[in-house]
Amino acid sequence: MQLSLNKRFSHGYTILANYTWAKSIDNDSLDTAGAVQNSLNLRPEKALSDFDIRHRFVTSFLWEIRRSSGAG
């Protein structure tokens, strides 16, 4: 699931927020080191990946600096 929020405010301010909920499953993470218990039945080898990140929240801010339009 991914959610994204992009809000623009006055005076050039912008906020961008993203949230991701995920689940990564594989049968060859680093901790198993390729040792398969039964090569004819790989179903028990499935587990959470080493790189599984369940919740991820990222925020960025932007401020647009404008030059003054005065003479000079």
ChimeraX commands (.cxc) that place a marker at each C-alpha (Angstrom):
marker #1 position 0.00,0.00,0.00 radius 0.5
marker #1 position 1.30,3.45,-0.86 radius 0.5
marker #1 position -0.05,6.81,0.22 radius 0.5
marker #1 position 1.20,10.15,-1.03 radius 0.5
marker #1 position 0.41,13.69,0.07 radius 0.5
marker #1 position 1.57,16.78,-1.80 radius 0.5
marker #1 position 0.54,20.09,-0.23 radius 0.5
marker #1 position 1.45,23.50,-1.61 radius 0.5
marker #1 position 1.29,26.49,0.67 radius 0.5
marker #1 position 1.62,30.19,-0.02 radius 0.5
marker #1 position 5.02,31.88,-0.27 radius 0.5
marker #1 position 6.55,28.94,-2.15 radius 0.5
marker #1 position 6.39,26.25,0.56 radius 0.5
marker #1 position 5.65,22.65,-0.48 radius 0.5
marker #1 position 5.50,19.47,1.61 radius 0.5
marker #1 position 5.63,16.01,0.06 radius 0.5
marker #1 position 4.96,13.00,2.31 radius 0.5
marker #1 position 4.96,9.33,1.33 radius 0.5
marker #1 position 4.04,6.25,3.35 radius 0.5
marker #1 position 4.58,2.66,2.21 radius 0.5
marker #1 position 3.41,-0.52,3.90 radius 0.5
marker #1 position 4.95,-3.66,2.44 radius 0.5
marker #1 position 5.99,-7.22,3.17 radius 0.5
marker #1 position 8.82,-8.98,1.39 radius 0.5
marker #1 position 9.02,-12.78,1.39 radius 0.5
marker #1 position 11.63,-14.89,-0.36 radius 0.5
marker #1 position 13.36,-18.25,-0.11 radius 0.5
marker #1 position 16.99,-17.16,-0.37 radius 0.5
marker #1 position 17.85,-14.54,2.24 radius 0.5
marker #1 position 21.40,-14.07,3.44 radius 0.5
marker #1 position 21.01,-15.99,6.71 radius 0.5
marker #1 position 20.11,-19.30,4.98 radius 0.5
marker #1 position 23.34,-19.28,2.92 radius 0.5
marker #1 position 21.84,-21.59,0.27 radius 0.5
marker #1 position 21.29,-24.54,2.65 radius 0.5
marker #1 position 18.02,-26.13,1.46 radius 0.5
marker #1 position 16.52,-28.79,3.75 radius 0.5
marker #1 position 14.58,-30.58,1.01 radius 0.5
marker #1 position 15.11,-29.66,-2.64 radius 0.5
marker #1 position 11.81,-31.36,-3.60 radius 0.5
marker #1 position 9.78,-29.20,-1.20 radius 0.5
marker #1 position 10.80,-25.53,-1.18 radius 0.5
marker #1 position 7.68,-24.24,0.59 radius 0.5
marker #1 position 9.23,-24.44,4.11 radius 0.5
marker #1 position 12.14,-22.30,2.89 radius 0.5
marker #1 position 9.95,-19.19,2.50 radius 0.5
marker #1 position 10.39,-16.53,5.16 radius 0.5
marker #1 position 10.64,-12.77,5.57 radius 0.5
marker #1 position 13.40,-11.28,3.47 radius 0.5
marker #1 position 16.44,-9.79,5.15 radius 0.5
marker #1 position 15.57,-6.48,3.48 radius 0.5
marker #1 position 11.90,-6.53,4.61 radius 0.5
marker #1 position 10.88,-3.02,5.69 radius 0.5
marker #1 position 7.30,-3.08,6.90 radius 0.5
marker #1 position 6.66,0.65,7.36 radius 0.5
marker #1 position 8.47,3.43,5.53 radius 0.5
marker #1 position 7.67,7.13,5.90 radius 0.5
marker #1 position 9.53,9.73,3.85 radius 0.5
marker #1 position 8.97,13.50,3.97 radius 0.5
marker #1 position 10.49,16.28,1.93 radius 0.5
marker #1 position 10.15,20.03,2.11 radius 0.5
marker #1 position 10.66,22.58,-0.62 radius 0.5
marker #1 position 10.93,26.33,-0.32 radius 0.5
marker #1 position 11.02,28.29,-3.56 radius 0.5
marker #1 position 13.10,31.44,-3.20 radius 0.5
marker #1 position 11.96,34.13,-5.57 radius 0.5
marker #1 position 13.98,37.12,-6.63 radius 0.5
marker #1 position 12.44,40.49,-5.97 radius 0.5
marker #1 position 11.14,42.20,-9.09 radius 0.5
marker #1 position 12.42,45.61,-8.03 radius 0.5
marker #1 position 14.81,47.59,-10.20 radius 0.5
marker #1 position 18.42,47.47,-9.29 radius 0.5
marker link #1:1,2 radius 0.2
marker link #1:2,3 radius 0.2
marker link #1:3,4 radius 0.2
marker link #1:4,5 radius 0.2
marker link #1:5,6 radius 0.2
marker link #1:6,7 radius 0.2
marker link #1:7,8 radius 0.2
marker link #1:8,9 radius 0.2
marker link #1:9,10 radius 0.2
marker link #1:10,11 radius 0.2
marker link #1:11,12 radius 0.2
marker link #1:12,13 radius 0.2
marker link #1:13,14 radius 0.2
marker link #1:14,15 radius 0.2
marker link #1:15,16 radius 0.2
marker link #1:16,17 radius 0.2
marker link #1:17,18 radius 0.2
marker link #1:18,19 radius 0.2
marker link #1:19,20 radius 0.2
marker link #1:20,21 radius 0.2
marker link #1:21,22 radius 0.2
marker link #1:22,23 radius 0.2
marker link #1:23,24 radius 0.2
marker link #1:24,25 radius 0.2
marker link #1:25,26 radius 0.2
marker link #1:26,27 radius 0.2
marker link #1:27,28 radius 0.2
marker link #1:28,29 radius 0.2
marker link #1:29,30 radius 0.2
marker link #1:30,31 radius 0.2
marker link #1:31,32 radius 0.2
marker link #1:32,33 radius 0.2
marker link #1:33,34 radius 0.2
marker link #1:34,35 radius 0.2
marker link #1:35,36 radius 0.2
marker link #1:36,37 radius 0.2
marker link #1:37,38 radius 0.2
marker link #1:38,39 radius 0.2
marker link #1:39,40 radius 0.2
marker link #1:40,41 radius 0.2
marker link #1:41,42 radius 0.2
marker link #1:42,43 radius 0.2
marker link #1:43,44 radius 0.2
marker link #1:44,45 radius 0.2
marker link #1:45,46 radius 0.2
marker link #1:46,47 radius 0.2
marker link #1:47,48 radius 0.2
marker link #1:48,49 radius 0.2
marker link #1:49,50 radius 0.2
marker link #1:50,51 radius 0.2
marker link #1:51,52 radius 0.2
marker link #1:52,53 radius 0.2
marker link #1:53,54 radius 0.2
marker link #1:54,55 radius 0.2
marker link #1:55,56 radius 0.2
marker link #1:56,57 radius 0.2
marker link #1:57,58 radius 0.2
marker link #1:58,59 radius 0.2
marker link #1:59,60 radius 0.2
marker link #1:60,61 radius 0.2
marker link #1:61,62 radius 0.2
marker link #1:62,63 radius 0.2
marker link #1:63,64 radius 0.2
marker link #1:64,65 radius 0.2
marker link #1:65,66 radius 0.2
marker link #1:66,67 radius 0.2
marker link #1:67,68 radius 0.2
marker link #1:68,69 radius 0.2
marker link #1:69,70 radius 0.2
marker link #1:70,71 radius 0.2
marker link #1:71,72 radius 0.2
view
